Amino acid sequence: MSEEMKVGELAKRTGLTVRTLHHYDEIGLLRPGGRTRSGHRIYGEAEVLRLQQIASLRHLGLSLEEIGDCLDRPEYTLDRVLEMQSDRIREEIVRRTQLRDLIDALRDRLRSPGGVSIDEVTRTIQVTMSYEKYFSPDQLRQLEARRVEVGDERIWQAQDDWTRLFAAYAEAMERGVDPGSPEVRVLLARHDALVAEFTGGDPDIHASLTEMFRREGADNVIASGGMQAPAGLWDFIRSARQASSAPG
C-alpha cells in the first residue's frame, strides 16, 4: 500500500467528507503524511491505516476525544481495534437474532386462530428490551449458540413441554395438592430440567434469567413467548420451591 492520495480522493474512496478529514487534521486526530508543493494534503499507507482505526472506534461509540486518547496508547493496535469492532458486530447480530426470534413467535401468534392481543404485543416489546437489560452480550452469544445446538424443532417441542408443565401445575393447584408433596416435586424436577436445557447449565445465565423473571414479572415473560399461566400459579410454584428446600 504505497499509494498516496489527496484529501479529495481519500474522501471519495472512504465515503467521508473533505470537511471531516480537514477537521481530523485540525484536532490532531489524523494528520496528512505530507503536502504537495501547492499545499494540498497527501495521505499514504500509515494515514489510511490510522483512519481505519478511527472509523472502527467511532463504530464502537467512542467520541473523537476518546479515540485520540486510545490511539496514543500502544495496546490499541489496528488488529486490536478491528477485533473490538468484530466483537461488537457479533454482539449486534446476537441481539438482532434474539429480536427476530421474538418477532417470529409473535407472527405465529398472529396467524393462530385466537390471534394476538395488544397486551401480548406490548409484553413482547417489554421482554425484547429486557433481554438486553438482563443478559450480557456474552450470555446472549451463548444462548444463541445453545439455540443452534438444540435446533428449531426442539425449541418448539420445549415450548409444548412448558405448556404441559404449566397445565400440570395448574391441575395440581386446582385439586388442592400440597406444594411440598412428592407429586409437585416431580413437576419441579421437570421444571428444573427445562431451565437447564435453556441455559445450558450455566449458573450465570440462570441467575440472569431468574432476575429477569423477578423484575419483569413471570406472567409477562411467559406471555411474550405465546404461553399463558393461570392466576396464582407462580405463588404455587414459589411455595413448592420453599417446601422443597426446607430441611426435612
URDA-V541175 format. One record per pair of residues at least 24 apart in sequence whose ideal C-beta (glycine too) atoms are under 7 Angstrom apart, sorted by the first residue. I is the first residue (numbers start at 1). J is the second residue. If there is no record, write none. Layout:
I:J + I:J
This chain:
1:45 + 1:48 + 2:45 + 4:42 + 4:43 + 4:44 + 5:43 + 6:40 + 6:41 + 6:42 + 7:40 + 7:41 + 7:43 + 10:43 + 14:51 + 27:64 + 28:68 + 29:54 + 29:64 + 29:67 + 29:68 + 30:54 + 49:78 + 52:78 + 53:78 + 53:81 + 56:81 + 56:82 + 56:84 + 56:85 + 57:81 + 59:85 + 59:88 + 60:84 + 60:85 + 60:88 + 90:141 + 91:137 + 94:137 + 94:140 + 94:141 + 94:144 + 95:132 + 95:140 + 97:144 + 98:131 + 98:140 + 99:128 + 102:127 + 102:128 + 102:224 + 105:225 + 105:226 + 108:226 + 109:226 + 120:223 + 123:220 + 123:223 + 123:224 + 124:224 + 126:216 + 126:220 + 127:216 + 127:220 + 127:221 + 127:224 + 130:212 + 130:216 + 134:208 + 134:211 + 134:212 + 135:208 + 139:204 + 139:205 + 139:208 + 142:200 + 142:202 + 142:205 + 143:205 + 146:200 + 158:194 + 158:197 + 159:225 + 159:227 + 161:194 + 162:194 + 162:227 + 163:227 + 165:190 + 165:191 + 165:194 + 166:227 + 166:229 + 166:233 + 169:233 + 169:236 + 169:237 + 170:230 + 170:233 + 173:232 + 173:233 + 173:236 + 179:236 + 179:239 + 179:240 + 179:243 + 180:240 + 180:243 + 180:244 + 184:240 + 185:244 + 188:240 + 188:244
